[in-house]
Amino acid sequence: MSARPKKSFGQHFLHERRYIERIVAAISPRPDDFLVEIGPGEGALTFPLLAAAGKLTAIELDTDLIPELNARAADIGSLTIVHADVLKVDFTAMAHREGVSRLRIAGNLPYYISSPILFHCVAHAAAITDMHFMLQKEVVDRMAAEPGSKVYGRLSVMLQLACRVEPLFDVPPGAFRPPPKVDSSVVRLIPLSPDERHDADPARLHAVVKAAFAQRRKTLSNALRQLMDAEAIRSADVDPKARAETLAPADFVRLAKVQVASER
Ligand code: SAM
């Protein structure tokens, strides 16, 4: 296949065999897995994954790529292509419908919507065994960053509260056609088990983390002013003079669970 890659769909097709092999080895598909690939493109990962697992469901937004994917898959295994925007795919319902407890998700993601895709998958974490994604290296660095790091922020906190984040290896621009402008990395995400997951209200947690990092140079009592006062912050065992970038993910959970004066 050699259609002209479409910029508007974030198409950068992987062509270097050694990286394709490393990604497939990291995923290590087994015949009883229910594998879902986001954005199969021309099939660089699709066909080796299909060969290993025997079946695969792929979600692709670009209709033009689908006939060729189906034709090439015919001799390899059972490929189901869902023509959809991945952000509209309900992974929990998919697992239900397919009669499997959980999905394994993989993909060389379209970079223009990589964060929305991550948040979308995290919302379905209970229906997912693991995820292997190719992303901009800068995004993977932010996902895995620890408190105190310059790139620690909202993405680090929200992802680390839902998943174990394991950066695996970097991939240079030359491994893709056309080459993206940035370096890429492959990351593994393993959703936390039910007893490891936080029990804060998701909307409240989201609001607290967003406000805290919107003004990351400010103290928490300033940054969270609209949500809670210094006394409420202290009651969560957090110093109101601290800055968001120094807090561990668990600190944000305690802040989200504090009853503010207006609710008492
Ligand atoms: N997996 C292929 C590879 O590694 O060569 C293609 C990866 S390319 C970076 C991203 C793929 O995601 C493209 O095939 C693109 O058409 C598809 N895509 C873009 N936006 C999408 C969306 N919202 N939902 C599903 N697929 C999308």
Residues whose N, C-alpha, C, O or C-beta is under 5 A from the ligand:
A	BS01	SAM	F9 G10 Q11 H12 F13 L14 I38 G39 P40 G41 E42 A44 I59 E60 L61 D62 A84 D85 V86 N108 L109 P110
